[in-house]
Amino acid sequence: MNEQDRKPRQSRRKRVNPADTRVEFIEADIVLEFVSRLRTVGSRLEESLHRSSEENPSFPNGWQVASYDPNLLSSDCKHIRLRKGFKLASYQFMADGNGNGFTLAIPEDRSLPNPQGKILMGWDGPTPVFKIADTDAPDWIHQDVDAFLEGDESALSYFEASLFLRQLRELGALWHGCSWSSHEILAAPREYDPATWKWESPVPSDWRPSVRRVTSKEVEVTFLTYSGLGGQQIVRHVDTYACGYRLAPEETVIATGPGGYVY
């Protein structure tokens, strides 16, 4: 990863009001570029893992150090980077074709130890979580990857962080382990049938992602997604960054429609 400061690309962002410089909208073409770039790299890594599991009948279930390199995802970011001296590394959990990956920040001169059955997996709602027994966890393994992110502090850097961290958390997911990959980020009104869709909140007047500087130290990123997984829905995501790029996400389903699908 290049640790040198990088100048952000000029973008066509529009502020909500010339008199209100705290909020900026992210235009649809910028959203498409960010999403395409991150998901293309993520898909390549996941396809490699998927092929390995299909081609190798003895592909092991349980925990292992992931064969893919999550640093390929972070190296493709333009406005954020990992703190100097650290790198990303992942554990992979497999169960009969289903999978979840867990990415960690570790020193550049270290490698993840073999899990050796010492890792536990659980769930926080739809989000998989894992824990290494305290007596077995080296103190240089960090689950809070967002605490090791740095950036140029532009509006685009916080939006990029929101997408990057979600993509990173799903890196290594297979089949029933997938969730975020079902979400389409919206930057323009999505067609829907008013007769069959139910809105829990007012229909958005502007569908573009926005970045609001709440205070000199707090930034709020808001964007909408559509997913049909488990039922059609539109979700509002509000991400708060109050300490650098540490992410505090909040999700609210604002509309539901008929039908949907499952994996």
Secondary structure, DSSP 8 states (H G I E B T S, - for coil): ---S---------EEEETTEEEEEE--HHHHHHHHHHHHHHHHHHHHHHHHHHHH-TT---EEEE-SS-THHHHTT-SSEEE-TTEEEEEEEEEETTEEEEEEEEEETT------TT-EEEEEETTEEEEEE-TTT--TT-BS-GGGGEEE---HHHHHHHHHHHHHHHHTT-BGGG--GGG-EEESS-----TTT-EESS---S--S-EEEE-SSS-EEEEEEEEE-BTS-EEEEEEEEESSTT-EEEEEEEEEE-S--B--
